[in-house]
Amino acid sequence: MSVSLPAAAGTGSTLPGPDGTLGSVPGTWRQAVVLSRYQFRDYLRSRRFVLMISIVAVVGAILTTLVAYFRPAGLIDNANNFYGGLWAGGATFLILFAGIIFGGDAIAGEFQNKTGYFLMGLPVKRMTVYAGKYLAVLMASIVSILVYLAIVLGNAVYYLGGGAFNDVGQLLASIALALLYLLALMGFVFLFSSLFKTSLYAVLVVAVMFLFGFTIIQDVVIGLTGTEPWFLLSYANQVIAYPLTGVPAHVVHNPFTGTTYNPTYFEGIAVMLGYFVLTTLGGLVFFEREEFT
């Protein structure tokens, strides 16, 4: 969706005002913030935001119902176990859907809907458009995750009372890791969104990769080569639960199920940082070179 932006090529540029005088024009990053604000407003008014909040509500309702019905011992009497069971797994799942729903066509839509022509007709850098949309998707995703966090906290207070906040530091550490995972996933989503000029293709590729592709690759790597799939984002995101559940053994040998691997803290954080930096920059490079034809 196109938005109106102050025309500027960089800080220090000047254009005549209504009264004929010259004034200062916002620079690249200030324009990115302006674009993100309008794009974020559009997200909040869109059906995709309603869809995302509906998914959050359904997931929250299912987990709330299951906990209320089964009341699993060890889960409802310990804050870390409770958050490790409800927050860590649910947040990973919802971050994936937020990235797909909000970011899948963030860049590809500019080509398919031809809205990029309006933005590119202004003296606005492509990096400004890219950064503005990135920030808007990030904010919309964070709002969705905060709604889920509120549901989890409500359940925790109901079952644990004041004890729900005894180990809040571990929960905050898990939230920080979830945010890093969100940034890494968004970089991957924007990379593929920049590769396609059709929104449907971009959304489908990202959805298939994260819902099925990474899991299949992980199983194949472990099953055929017997090596650790440390390079997969779906493997690295397991560290989101570590502040709450503790760090499991790196390699687990089982005579029945075979060898399984768990990422170390360093591996998980390093891989997610790598995905964030490399895919975000890669998406920007492709967007800069793509032609609006």
Phi, psi and omega per residue, in radians:
M1 nan 2.291 -3.100
S2 -1.419 2.614 3.106
V3 -2.324 2.765 3.119
S4 -1.503 2.325 -3.118
L5 -2.228 2.599 2.972
P6 -1.118 2.257 -3.092
A7 -1.303 2.179 3.108
A8 -2.840 2.534 3.054
A9 -1.746 -0.345 3.127
G10 3.069 2.995 -3.125
T11 -1.125 2.408 3.123
G12 1.673 -0.163 3.090
S13 -1.252 2.654 3.134
T14 -2.358 2.522 3.064
L15 -2.364 2.675 3.140
P16 -1.113 2.373 3.051
G17 -1.484 -3.118 -3.135
P18 -1.028 -0.521 -3.114
D19 -1.624 0.123 3.112
G20 1.565 -0.078 -3.141
T21 -1.515 2.792 3.116
L22 -1.687 2.416 3.140
G23 -2.366 2.945 3.135
S24 -1.299 2.432 -3.134
V25 -1.959 2.448 -3.120
P26 -0.984 2.575 3.121
G27 -1.500 -2.992 -3.008
T28 -1.023 -0.910 -3.043
W29 -1.279 -0.551 3.071
R30 -1.167 -0.665 3.080
Q31 -1.152 -0.617 3.092
A32 -1.087 -0.676 3.110
V33 -1.164 -0.713 3.115
V34 -1.092 -0.805 3.128
L35 -1.072 -0.757 -3.121
S36 -1.114 -0.605 -3.141
R37 -1.137 -0.787 3.135
Y38 -1.237 -0.664 3.115
Q39 -1.160 -0.690 3.102
F40 -1.113 -0.712 3.082
R41 -1.073 -0.701 3.099
D42 -1.121 -0.689 3.099
Y43 -1.058 -0.786 -3.099
L44 -1.104 -0.440 -3.128
R45 -1.687 0.005 -3.015
S46 -1.636 2.850 3.100
R47 -1.246 -0.450 3.122
R48 -1.161 -0.588 3.079
F49 -1.192 -0.714 3.073
V50 -1.059 -0.715 3.110
L51 -1.078 -0.794 -3.103
M52 -1.137 -0.777 3.122
I53 -1.138 -0.588 3.086
S54 -1.128 -0.723 3.090
I55 -1.094 -0.766 3.097
V56 -1.038 -0.771 -3.120
A57 -1.129 -0.724 -3.135
V58 -1.146 -0.817 3.120
V59 -1.062 -0.786 3.121
G60 -1.083 -0.715 -3.140
A61 -1.158 -0.718 3.139
I62 -1.113 -0.841 -3.129
L63 -1.136 -0.690 3.106
T64 -1.082 -0.758 3.139
T65 -1.143 -0.747 -3.134
L66 -1.120 -0.752 3.131
V67 -1.158 -0.714 -3.139
A68 -1.157 -0.599 -3.081
Y69 -1.393 -0.817 -3.064
F70 -1.578 -0.452 -3.130
R71 0.748 1.075 -3.043
P72 -1.087 2.267 3.120
A73 -1.140 2.454 -3.120
G74 1.567 -0.351 -3.139
L75 -1.646 -0.753 -3.046
I76 -1.637 0.136 3.095
D77 -2.138 0.162 3.115
N78 -2.496 2.194 -3.036
A79 -1.105 -0.810 -3.106
N80 -1.111 -0.721 3.100
N81 -1.115 -0.689 -3.129
F82 -1.122 -0.874 -3.138
Y83 -1.184 -0.629 3.112
G84 -1.110 -0.592 3.139
G85 -1.403 -0.738 -3.042
L86 -1.647 -0.773 -3.037
W87 -1.339 -0.936 -2.968
A88 -1.054 -0.893 -3.124
G89 -1.192 -0.757 -3.128
G90 -1.159 -0.687 -3.123
A91 -1.128 -0.730 3.126
T92 -1.054 -0.752 3.138
F93 -1.129 -0.792 -3.075
L94 -1.283 -0.572 3.067
I95 -1.073 -0.697 3.101
L96 -1.043 -0.827 -3.127
F97 -1.203 -0.619 3.107
A98 -1.104 -0.742 3.123
G99 -1.094 -0.725 -3.138
I100 -1.208 -0.819 -3.044
I101 -1.196 -0.781 -3.072
F102 -1.546 -0.624 -3.002
G103 -1.810 -0.229 -3.048
G104 -0.970 -0.684 -3.125
D105 -2.024 0.333 -3.069
A106 -1.016 -0.732 3.132
I107 -1.707 -0.754 -3.134
A108 -1.036 -0.572 3.132
G109 -1.118 -0.493 3.109
E110 -1.148 -0.573 3.119
F111 -1.422 -0.795 -3.070
Q112 -1.167 -0.772 -3.093
N113 -1.515 -0.035 3.135
K114 1.114 0.223 3.121
T115 -1.205 -0.393 3.118
G116 -1.089 -0.458 3.111
Y117 -1.055 -0.666 -3.111
F118 -1.220 -0.708 -3.141
L119 -1.248 -0.729 -3.107
M120 -1.245 -0.294 3.072
G121 -1.280 -0.282 3.087
L122 -1.632 2.738 3.070
P123 -1.297 1.098 -3.131
V124 -2.091 2.245 -3.132
K125 -1.193 2.600 3.091
R126 -1.116 -0.577 3.090
M127 -1.048 -0.600 3.103
T128 -1.112 -0.797 3.124
V129 -1.103 -0.794 -3.118
Y130 -1.065 -0.851 -3.120
A131 -1.153 -0.688 3.137
G132 -1.100 -0.752 3.125
K133 -1.208 -0.649 3.104
Y134 -1.058 -0.813 3.136
L135 -1.122 -0.663 3.139
A136 -1.142 -0.775 3.103
V137 -1.111 -0.708 3.125
L138 -1.062 -0.804 -3.114
M139 -1.157 -0.744 3.129
A140 -1.117 -0.688 3.125
S141 -1.171 -0.727 3.137
I142 -1.107 -0.708 3.096
V143 -1.028 -0.769 -3.141
S144 -1.098 -0.752 -3.135
I145 -1.192 -0.614 3.099
L146 -1.141 -0.603 3.069
V147 -1.094 -0.754 3.104
Y148 -1.150 -0.707 3.105
L149 -1.040 -0.684 3.116
A150 -1.102 -0.669 3.095
I151 -1.115 -0.785 3.140
V152 -1.110 -0.768 3.137
L153 -1.126 -0.659 3.091
G154 -1.063 -0.751 3.084
N155 -1.135 -0.720 -3.123
A156 -1.097 -0.753 3.124
V157 -1.129 -0.666 -3.141
Y158 -1.094 -0.770 -3.071
Y159 -1.534 -0.580 -3.013
L160 -1.913 -0.222 -3.106
G161 1.105 -2.371 3.131
G162 -1.136 -0.365 3.124
G163 -1.162 -0.215 3.122
A164 -1.114 -0.352 -3.078
F165 -2.013 0.317 3.140
N166 -1.186 -0.660 -3.093
D167 -2.084 0.874 -3.061
V168 -1.141 -0.427 3.136
G169 -1.079 -0.698 3.117
Q170 -1.157 -0.677 3.109
L171 -1.137 -0.726 3.120
L172 -1.116 -0.647 3.092
A173 -1.130 -0.701 3.102
S174 -1.153 -0.667 3.104
I175 -1.116 -0.701 3.117
A176 -1.105 -0.708 3.099
L177 -1.181 -0.632 3.088
A178 -1.123 -0.662 3.096
L179 -1.135 -0.689 3.090
L180 -1.110 -0.711 3.097
Y181 -1.106 -0.692 3.094
L182 -1.059 -0.775 3.121
L183 -1.092 -0.732 3.137
A184 -1.136 -0.766 3.137
L185 -1.142 -0.700 3.117
M186 -1.099 -0.685 3.090
G187 -1.056 -0.752 3.115
F188 -1.119 -0.758 -3.135
V189 -1.108 -0.773 -3.133
F190 -1.185 -0.555 3.085
L191 -1.055 -0.860 -3.117
F192 -1.291 -0.541 3.074
S193 -1.143 -0.532 3.117
S194 -1.364 -0.323 -3.108
L195 -1.433 -0.386 -3.056
F196 -2.001 2.642 3.054
K197 -1.816 0.096 3.108
T198 -2.131 2.187 -3.079
S199 -1.043 -0.722 -3.090
L200 -1.049 -0.778 -3.139
Y201 -1.094 -0.763 -3.114
A202 -1.085 -0.807 -3.125
V203 -1.138 -0.767 -3.102
L204 -1.117 -0.767 -3.121
V205 -1.084 -0.822 -3.133
V206 -1.123 -0.763 -3.128
A207 -1.083 -0.814 -3.129
V208 -1.138 -0.717 -3.132
M209 -1.070 -0.801 -3.049
F210 -1.466 -0.552 -3.131
L211 -1.400 -0.577 -3.064
F212 -2.267 -0.752 -2.978
G213 -1.031 -0.924 -3.098
F214 -1.097 -0.650 3.128
T215 -1.133 -0.758 3.123
I216 -1.125 -0.780 3.126
I217 -1.065 -0.735 -3.141
Q218 -1.073 -0.791 3.125
D219 -1.122 -0.692 -3.139
V220 -1.164 -0.765 -3.125
V221 -1.075 -0.788 -3.131
I222 -1.235 -0.756 -3.068
G223 -1.228 -0.720 -3.049
L224 -1.573 -0.680 -3.066
T225 -1.817 -0.322 -3.126
G226 1.173 0.401 -3.135
T227 -1.936 2.860 -3.104
E228 -1.360 2.236 3.118
P229 -1.454 1.009 -3.013
W230 -1.132 -0.366 -3.016
F231 -1.495 -0.028 -3.091
L232 -1.638 2.348 3.127
L233 -1.147 -0.620 3.124
S234 -1.175 -0.365 3.067
Y235 -1.486 -0.736 -3.089
A236 -1.174 -0.513 -3.046
N237 -1.219 -0.093 3.092
Q238 -1.098 -0.398 -3.101
V239 -1.195 -0.203 3.110
I240 -1.026 -0.578 -3.098
A241 -1.489 -0.269 -2.998
Y242 -1.016 -0.721 3.128
P243 -1.049 -0.392 -3.079
L244 -1.744 -0.663 -3.045
T245 -1.776 -0.218 -3.047
G246 1.620 2.871 -3.104
V247 -1.591 2.064 3.133
P248 -1.331 3.000 3.088
A249 -1.076 2.471 -3.089
H250 -1.142 -0.747 3.114
V251 -2.182 2.254 -3.140
V252 -2.119 2.124 3.119
H253 -1.788 2.197 3.122
N254 -2.284 2.214 -3.098
P255 -1.135 -0.330 -3.090
F256 -1.710 -0.740 -3.078
T257 -1.775 -0.147 -3.129
G258 1.554 -2.867 -3.096
T259 -1.576 2.323 3.057
T260 -2.154 2.718 -3.102
Y261 -2.145 2.604 3.019
N262 -2.257 2.352 -3.116
P263 -1.206 2.583 2.980
T264 -1.377 2.911 3.086
Y265 -0.963 -0.837 -3.086
F266 -1.071 -0.795 -3.138
E267 -1.038 -0.879 -3.084
G268 -1.040 -0.845 -3.112
I269 -1.179 -0.738 -3.121
A270 -1.121 -0.742 -3.126
V271 -1.166 -0.748 3.133
M272 -1.149 -0.688 3.062
L273 -1.099 -0.729 3.126
G274 -1.078 -0.792 3.092
Y275 -1.055 -0.762 -3.115
F276 -1.035 -0.895 -3.057
V277 -1.233 -0.894 -3.018
L278 -1.205 -0.786 -3.100
T279 -1.284 -0.599 3.098
T280 -1.121 -0.814 3.109
L281 -1.178 -0.661 3.110
G282 -1.095 -0.738 3.090
G283 -1.083 -0.681 3.114
L284 -1.130 -0.717 3.129
V285 -1.074 -0.796 3.141
F286 -1.144 -0.676 3.131
F287 -1.162 -0.653 3.124
E288 -1.140 -0.550 -3.054
R289 -1.648 -0.261 -3.087
E290 -1.263 2.440 -3.139
E291 -1.727 2.481 3.086
F292 -1.498 1.499 -3.124
T293 -2.089 nan nan
